[in-house]
Amino acid sequence: MYKFLLKGMACGLFLFVSPYSKAQDKFKAAERESIKGQIGTRLQNAYQNRVLAQDIDALIAPFKDRNETSQWQSEFWGKWFTSAVLAYKYQPTSALRTKLDSAVSKLIATQSDDGYIGNYKPEARLQQWDIWGRKYCLLGLLDYYNLTADQKSLKAARGVADHLMEELKAADGIIVTKGNYRGMATSSILEPVCQLYKATKSKKYLEFAEQIVAQWETPQGPKLISMARTDVAKRFPKPQNWYSYEQGQKAYEMMSCYEGLLELYRLTGKPAYKEAVEQTWKNIYDTEINVAGSGASTEMWFGGRAKQAHPVHHYQETCVTVTWIKLSQQLLRLTGEAKYADAVEQSYYNALLGSMSPDGAEWAKYTPLTGYRLPGSGQCGMNINCCVASGPRGLFNLPEHVVMASPDGIAVNYYVPGEYQIALPWGRPALLTQQTSYPEEGTIRFGLKLQKEETFSIDFRIPSWSAKTSIIVNGDTTKVTTPGQYFALRRNWKSGDSVQLSLDMRGRVVYADDSRQHAALMRGPVLLARDESLPGVGMGSVVDISNPSGYVELEPVPHQEKDGWLQFRYRFVPESYTEAAAQAVTTDFCDYASAGNGAKKGYFITWLPQIIDPRK
């Protein structure tokens, strides 16, 4: 007899605790992953064509020149480097290790005797993007230290932080008045400062972190805790200068600060910190995140969920998408709540992959829901921009979160073919395999290898959209009735046990708002789009895909006829101007990430205008 439980979050006796943490993560990263299928191909392409292909000397040059007064060249090294560390952890190769070693060595070689690493002139320091760039240097140096235990990189990181603290003290001690966006860009350095405390155990870094958060609530600060219940698009008045200090709706920098606040919560256990992040995350999800799993216009929150069916200027900056994924993964790791994995999956398969070129070499700066996939351009006089540097950070963030160790055993957060090595809470290893073409199909077959028979739980995330789900364990079937939670399968496991999970992959109709005047098609976590280059009739504004059940029939297009990753044929009855009803016609849809993203950059549409019929 098996014991089945429905769980909104993982719970149990064992928690993942650092000796210097007062709050405990529910999930722990996998020790090793080997990913196959479409995601495996995407990872490999980005590994070879973006991460390994990066010219390190080009990223280091601004740190040598130090002639900047306003721009952000110094972030590019840190963004590339942190993504490269994630890539190396996923697939350690000598080629990438050599590149990482060289990148750190060359950066440290630019450090001044006073500890400064950056690209700004002395008279311009602490302003504009100077501290922001130092943040990314710290993140990279600490990632390298955590990967290698290299003392030189830790010493360099301490030098950067100590110098900054001294510079601030010599000025006025206030970090939130420096730089842009009500101090969010500068005070997002909170994240590596917390990491530095964990690495050094030096209390001055914890005290500095607390000072940063305290300054958020001063009159000049961004009010990231006291305004946590306020819509992120309405926290401050619209500024006269959009990209300025007065702008308080900057999406990327705001979420970066909340990532740091979660790190500080882990160190202090103060409930107000965690609550502020959870409340803000919910507000972002409810008011900003669109059907592709991202948001923001011209880099700011703007109440975008309610406006997503309309053309939006500079929509879905890739830096916003990446940071939303990272923040959601942080909350998933901390709380074990399925809603965070749901959000990541929606964003990863749609907004993130939609911003990536199929070969992984380039990343779009913006990705509309309707329009064209257009390339970005270089920034700060360099042949790179913030989103090209940041995109792989989101891509390589996934592998270690697919299957994780939970307090009771194993948590399966995402369904991606491959092998996942987990350390069970009591130390022994477990190897979980996934065989599937998900999200092309909804069946996932799991295999298990253990050193000995063990009693533990495997918790499967049941996506919120999967209304009909079943699980078969060694031939015995059970039905899962509650989506949007983890389904805990606890039993005495042994090597060779098998589980088959079947998710509900029926096509779904979703609407932009209650008016139901704009509809979109989804299948599983994937948003579908109408690419003008695909076979079939145009949809125009005379479409009515409403269905009382909310589901529609989608016919998979044969592999030899497909022009991309996922492609489905939809049959509908168009508007008729004759007395007799029109005959049904068909048209093809593809996954949003592939729409307009091939060799031909064609026009695509996701939100389909619905015909108005006063009889209905």
ZAMARGU-4260 file (C-alpha; in steps of 0.2 Angstrom, whole numbers, plus 5000, padded with zeros to 4 digits):
<rodrens>
0) 5000/5000/5000 | 5007/5017/4995 | 5004/5033/5005 | 4999/5048/4994 | 4999/5066/5000
5) 4995/5082/4992 | 5007/5096/4997 | 5007/5114/4994 | 5025/5115/5000 | 5038/5102/5006
10) 5039/5099/5024 | 5048/5087/5035 | 5061/5084/5048 | 5077/5088/5038 | 5081/5106/5032
15) 5096/5112/5023 | 5105/5124/5035 | 5121/5134/5034 | 5129/5136/5051 | 5128/5155/5048
20) 5110/5155/5043 | 5095/5158/5053 | 5082/5153/5040 | 5082/5137/5031 | 5080/5132/5013
25) 5067/5118/5009 | 5075/5112/4993 | 5094/5109/4989 | 5101/5109/4972 | 5106/5093/4963
30) 5124/5088/4963 | 5125/5083/4945 | 5113/5085/4930 | 5114/5078/4912 | 5100/5086/4901
35) 5094/5080/4885 | 5081/5085/4872 | 5076/5102/4867 | 5083/5110/4883 | 5099/5100/4882
40) 5101/5107/4864 | 5098/5125/4870 | 5110/5123/4884 | 5124/5116/4873 | 5121/5129/4859
45) 5123/5143/4872 | 5138/5135/4880 | 5148/5134/4864 | 5142/5149/4855 | 5139/5162/4869
50) 5148/5157/4885 | 5164/5150/4877 | 5164/5162/4862 | 5165/5177/4873 | 5181/5188/4871
55) 5187/5191/4889 | 5199/5205/4884 | 5185/5215/4877 | 5176/5214/4894 | 5192/5218/4904
60) 5197/5233/4894 | 5185/5246/4903 | 5193/5241/4920 | 5210/5246/4913 | 5204/5262/4905
65) 5194/5269/4919 | 5188/5284/4910 | 5169/5282/4912 | 5157/5295/4920 | 5140/5288/4916
70) 5139/5271/4908 | 5139/5253/4913 | 5152/5243/4904 | 5158/5235/4920 | 5142/5224/4922
75) 5146/5214/4907 | 5161/5205/4914 | 5150/5200/4930 | 5135/5195/4920 | 5145/5184/4908
80) 5156/5177/4922 | 5141/5172/4933 | 5132/5163/4918 | 5149/5155/4914 | 5150/5148/4932
85) 5133/5141/4930 | 5137/5133/4914 | 5153/5125/4921 | 5144/5118/4936 | 5132/5110/4923
90) 5145/5104/4912 | 5163/5106/4918 | 5175/5106/4904 | 5194/5111/4904 | 5190/5124/4890
95) 5178/5133/4901 | 5188/5131/4917 | 5203/5139/4908 | 5192/5153/4902 | 5186/5156/4920
100) 5203/5156/4928 | 5209/5168/4915 | 5194/5180/4917 | 5197/5181/4936 | 5215/5183/4935
105) 5214/5197/4922 | 5200/5206/4932 | 5210/5205/4949 | 5225/5212/4939 | 5216/5228/4937
110) 5212/5230/4956 | 5220/5246/4963 | 5230/5246/4980 | 5214/5253/4988 | 5204/5238/4982
115) 5194/5247/4968 | 5189/5237/4953 | 5179/5247/4941 | 5178/5258/4926 | 5175/5275/4933
120) 5186/5290/4934 | 5190/5294/4952 | 5180/5310/4952 | 5164/5301/4946 | 5164/5286/4957
125) 5149/5281/4968 | 5138/5289/4955 | 5128/5283/4940 | 5132/5264/4937 | 5148/5263/4947
130) 5142/5254/4962 | 5131/5243/4951 | 5146/5237/4941 | 5156/5234/4957 | 5141/5223/4962
135) 5143/5212/4947 | 5162/5211/4950 | 5158/5205/4968 | 5146/5192/4962 | 5158/5185/4949
140) 5173/5184/4961 | 5162/5176/4975 | 5155/5163/4962 | 5173/5159/4958 | 5178/5157/4976
145) 5163/5146/4980 | 5167/5135/4965 | 5186/5134/4968 | 5189/5140/4986 | 5202/5151/4978
150) 5208/5163/4992 | 5214/5177/4979 | 5197/5179/4973 | 5190/5180/4990 | 5203/5193/4995
155) 5199/5203/4980 | 5181/5203/4984 | 5184/5209/5002 | 5195/5223/4994 | 5181/5229/4983
160) 5168/5229/4997 | 5180/5237/5010 | 5184/5251/4998 | 5166/5254/4994 | 5162/5255/5013
165) 5176/5267/5016 | 5171/5278/5001 | 5153/5279/5007 | 5159/5283/5024 | 5170/5297/5018
170) 5155/5304/5008 | 5139/5304/5018 | 5137/5286/5021 | 5121/5285/5011 | 5120/5272/4997
175) 5102/5275/4991 | 5106/5293/4985 | 5120/5286/4973 | 5116/5281/4956 | 5099/5279/4948
180) 5081/5273/4951 | 5079/5278/4969 | 5095/5269/4975 | 5089/5252/4969 | 5103/5250/4956
185) 5117/5254/4970 | 5109/5245/4984 | 5106/5229/4975 | 5124/5226/4980 | 5115/5219/4995
190) 5116/5202/4988 | 5135/5200/4986 | 5138/5208/5003 | 5127/5195/5011 | 5137/5182/5001
195) 5153/5189/5007 | 5147/5188/5025 | 5144/5170/5023 | 5161/5167/5015 | 5171/5177/5028
200) 5160/5177/5044 | 5165/5195/5046 | 5151/5205/5055 | 5155/5221/5046 | 5147/5214/5030
205) 5131/5209/5039 | 5131/5226/5047 | 5133/5235/5030 | 5119/5224/5023 | 5107/5229/5037
210) 5112/5247/5034 | 5107/5246/5016 | 5090/5239/5020 | 5087/5252/5034 | 5091/5266/5021
215) 5078/5259/5009 | 5065/5266/5021 | 5072/5284/5022 | 5064/5298/5013 | 5076/5296/4999
220) 5075/5277/4998 | 5064/5265/4987 | 5053/5259/5001 | 5055/5241/4996 | 5048/5235/5013
225) 5035/5247/5018 | 5028/5248/5000 | 5028/5229/4998 | 5009/5228/4997 | 5008/5243/4984
230) 5007/5239/4966 | 5025/5239/4959 | 5019/5251/4945 | 5011/5263/4957 | 5024/5265/4971
235) 5031/5282/4965 | 5024/5296/4953 | 5029/5295/4935 | 5045/5305/4934 | 5048/5319/4921
240) 5064/5310/4916 | 5060/5291/4912 | 5078/5285/4915 | 5082/5294/4931 | 5085/5294/4950
245) 5066/5298/4952 | 5060/5283/4943 | 5054/5270/4956 | 5047/5257/4945 | 5063/5250/4937
250) 5059/5231/4936 | 5076/5223/4935 | 5084/5233/4948 | 5069/5231/4960 | 5069/5212/4959
255) 5088/5212/4961 | 5086/5221/4978 | 5073/5208/4983 | 5085/5194/4978 | 5097/5202/4991
260) 5084/5204/5004 | 5081/5185/5003 | 5099/5182/5006 | 5098/5193/5021 | 5083/5184/5027
265) 5093/5168/5027 | 5106/5176/5038 | 5094/5185/5050 | 5078/5175/5050 | 5068/5192/5051
270) 5051/5188/5045 | 5048/5205/5038 | 5061/5203/5025 | 5054/5187/5018 | 5036/5194/5019
275) 5041/5209/5009 | 5048/5198/4995 | 5033/5186/4995 | 5021/5201/4994 | 5030/5210/4980
280) 5032/5193/4970 | 5013/5191/4971 | 5010/5208/4966 | 5022/5207/4951 | 5013/5191/4946
285) 4996/5197/4948 | 4998/5214/4939 | 5013/5213/4928 | 5017/5195/4922 | 5009/5191/4905
290) 5005/5176/4896 | 5023/5173/4891 | 5029/5174/4908 | 5037/5191/4909 | 5033/5209/4908
295) 5039/5227/4909 | 5039/5241/4896 | 5054/5251/4892 | 5062/5242/4907 | 5048/5248/4920
300) 5033/5240/4928 | 5018/5248/4921 | 5003/5237/4926 | 5006/5227/4910 | 4996/5212/4914
305) 4980/5222/4910 | 4988/5229/4894 | 4996/5214/4886 | 4984/5211/4872 | 4989/5228/4865
310) 5006/5233/4856 | 5018/5238/4870 | 5034/5248/4868 | 5050/5239/4871 | 5041/5225/4879
315) 5049/5211/4890 | 5067/5216/4892 | 5077/5200/4893 | 5086/5206/4909 | 5068/5207/4917
320) 5064/5189/4912 | 5081/5183/4918 | 5079/5191/4935 | 5061/5186/4937 | 5066/5168/4934
325) 5081/5170/4947 | 5069/5178/4960 | 5056/5164/4958 | 5069/5151/4959 | 5076/5159/4975
330) 5058/5158/4983 | 5056/5140/4977 | 5072/5135/4985 | 5067/5144/5001 | 5049/5139/5003
335) 5046/5124/4992 | 5030/5131/4985 | 5024/5125/4968 | 5018/5142/4962 | 5036/5148/4960
340) 5040/5133/4949 | 5025/5136/4939 | 5030/5154/4936 | 5048/5149/4931 | 5042/5136/4919
345) 5030/5148/4910 | 5044/5161/4908 | 5057/5149/4903 | 5048/5140/4889 | 5041/5156/4882
350) 5049/5173/4886 | 5067/5167/4889 | 5068/5154/4875 | 5059/5167/4864 | 5073/5180/4867
355) 5087/5167/4862 | 5093/5164/4845 | 5091/5145/4841 | 5110/5144/4840 | 5112/5152/4857
360) 5124/5166/4851 | 5112/5181/4852 | 5099/5187/4864 | 5085/5199/4860 | 5084/5214/4871
365) 5065/5215/4869 | 5052/5202/4864 | 5035/5207/4859 | 5019/5196/4861 | 5015/5202/4843
370) 5027/5209/4830 | 5044/5204/4825 | 5060/5197/4833 | 5072/5211/4831 | 5090/5211/4837
375) 5097/5223/4850 | 5113/5233/4848 | 5129/5236/4857 | 5129/5247/4872 | 5142/5258/4880
380) 5153/5258/4865 | 5155/5239/4866 | 5149/5224/4855 | 5138/5218/4868 | 5123/5223/4878
385) 5115/5220/4895 | 5103/5206/4889 | 5116/5197/4878 | 5126/5196/4894 | 5112/5191/4905
390) 5102/5179/4895 | 5113/5164/4898 | 5111/5167/4917 | 5093/5163/4915 | 5096/5148/4904
395) 5109/5140/4915 | 5099/5143/4931 | 5087/5129/4927 | 5098/5113/4927 | 5101/5112/4946
400) 5083/5116/4950 | 5075/5103/4939 | 5076/5089/4952 | 5081/5094/4970 | 5084/5086/4987
405) 5069/5090/4998 | 5067/5087/5017 | 5058/5071/5014 | 5068/5065/4999 | 5067/5071/4981
410) 5057/5086/4973 | 5054/5085/4955 | 5051/5103/4950 | 5052/5102/4931 | 5050/5089/4918
415) 5066/5089/4907 | 5074/5073/4900 | 5090/5068/4908 | 5099/5061/4923 | 5099/5069/4940
420) 5111/5065/4954 | 5103/5069/4972 | 5110/5067/4989 | 5096/5061/5000 | 5094/5071/5017
425) 5104/5057/5026 | 5118/5058/5013 | 5116/5043/5002 | 5115/5046/4983 | 5100/5044/4972
430) 5100/5044/4953 | 5083/5049/4945 | 5081/5048/4926 | 5067/5057/4916 | 5062/5050/4899
435) 5051/5062/4890 | 5049/5074/4875 | 5039/5086/4887 | 5032/5099/4883 | 5029/5091/4866
440) 5020/5076/4875 | 5013/5075/4893 | 5020/5058/4898 | 5036/5057/4908 | 5044/5041/4913
445) 5055/5041/4929 | 5068/5028/4934 | 5077/5026/4950 | 5094/5020/4955 | 5099/5018/4974
450) 5113/5010/4984 | 5100/5001/4995 | 5081/5001/4998 | 5076/5017/5006 | 5060/5024/5012
455) 5057/5042/5007 | 5046/5053/4997 | 5047/5059/4979 | 5037/5075/4977 | 5030/5079/4959
460) 5025/5096/4955 | 5008/5095/4947 | 5007/5111/4936 | 4992/5123/4939 | 4986/5120/4921
465) 4985/5101/4922 | 4967/5097/4927 | 4969/5079/4923 | 4984/5070/4930 | 4988/5052/4933
470) 5003/5043/4941 | 5008/5025/4938 | 5020/5017/4950 | 5026/5000/4945 | 5010/4997/4936
475) 4998/5003/4949 | 4988/5019/4944 | 4982/5033/4955 | 4973/5049/4950 | 4980/5066/4955
480) 4965/5078/4958 | 4973/5095/4964 | 4984/5104/4952 | 4996/5118/4957 | 5003/5108/4972
485) 5016/5094/4975 | 5010/5076/4975 | 5020/5067/4987 | 5023/5048/4984 | 5031/5040/4999
490) 5035/5022/4999 | 5050/5010/5001 | 5060/5013/4985 | 5072/5002/4977 | 5083/5002/4961
495) 5073/4998/4946 | 5056/5006/4952 | 5047/5016/4939 | 5035/5030/4939 | 5025/5037/4924
500) 5017/5054/4926 | 5004/5059/4913 | 4999/5078/4912 | 4985/5086/4904 | 4991/5093/4887
505) 4974/5098/4880 | 4975/5115/4871 | 4968/5129/4882 | 4960/5145/4877 | 4965/5160/4889
510) 4959/5177/4888 | 4968/5194/4891 | 4955/5200/4903 | 4936/5198/4908 | 4930/5206/4892
515) 4936/5191/4882 | 4940/5201/4867 | 4957/5194/4865 | 4961/5176/4866 | 4977/5166/4865
520) 4981/5147/4864 | 4991/5137/4876 | 4996/5119/4877 | 5004/5114/4894 | 5016/5128/4899
525) 5019/5133/4881 | 5011/5149/4873 | 5007/5146/4855 | 5008/5159/4841 | 5003/5162/4824
530) 5018/5165/4813 | 5014/5172/4796 | 5026/5160/4787 | 5016/5144/4793 | 5003/5135/4783
535) 4985/5140/4785 | 4973/5155/4783 | 4976/5171/4792 | 4967/5174/4808 | 4963/5192/4807
540) 4950/5200/4818 | 4936/5188/4814 | 4941/5174/4825 | 4930/5166/4838 | 4939/5152/4847
545) 4928/5152/4862 | 4923/5135/4869 | 4912/5132/4884 | 4925/5119/4890 | 4940/5131/4888
550) 4949/5118/4878 | 4952/5116/4860 | 4958/5102/4848 | 4976/5104/4842 | 4983/5092/4830
555) 5001/5089/4831 | 5010/5093/4814 | 5020/5078/4807 | 5038/5080/4811 | 5043/5081/4792
560) 5031/5096/4790 | 5037/5106/4805 | 5047/5122/4803 | 5053/5124/4821 | 5051/5115/4838
565) 5032/5113/4842 | 5019/5115/4829 | 5000/5112/4830 | 4986/5113/4817 | 4970/5122/4823
570) 4953/5120/4815 | 4940/5133/4816 | 4925/5141/4807 | 4929/5158/4800 | 4917/5173/4799
575) 4904/5170/4784 | 4896/5184/4774 | 4884/5172/4765 | 4867/5164/4772 | 4876/5147/4774
580) 4889/5145/4787 | 4907/5144/4781 | 4917/5128/4780 | 4930/5124/4793 | 4947/5129/4789
585) 4964/5125/4797 | 4979/5136/4802 | 4996/5131/4810 | 5002/5138/4826 | 5020/5136/4834
590) 5028/5138/4851 | 5030/5157/4855 | 5049/5154/4856 | 5050/5149/4838 | 5038/5162/4831
595) 5048/5174/4820 | 5064/5166/4827 | 5070/5156/4812 | 5080/5161/4797 | 5066/5172/4791
600) 5061/5185/4804 | 5042/5185/4800 | 5028/5193/4809 | 5019/5184/4822 | 5004/5186/4834
605) 4999/5178/4850 | 4983/5188/4856 | 4969/5184/4843 | 4955/5198/4842 | 4939/5190/4845
610) 4924/5194/4834 | 4910/5203/4843 | 4893/5195/4842 | 4879/5203/4851 | 4869/5187/4851
615) 4881/5179/4863
</rodrens>
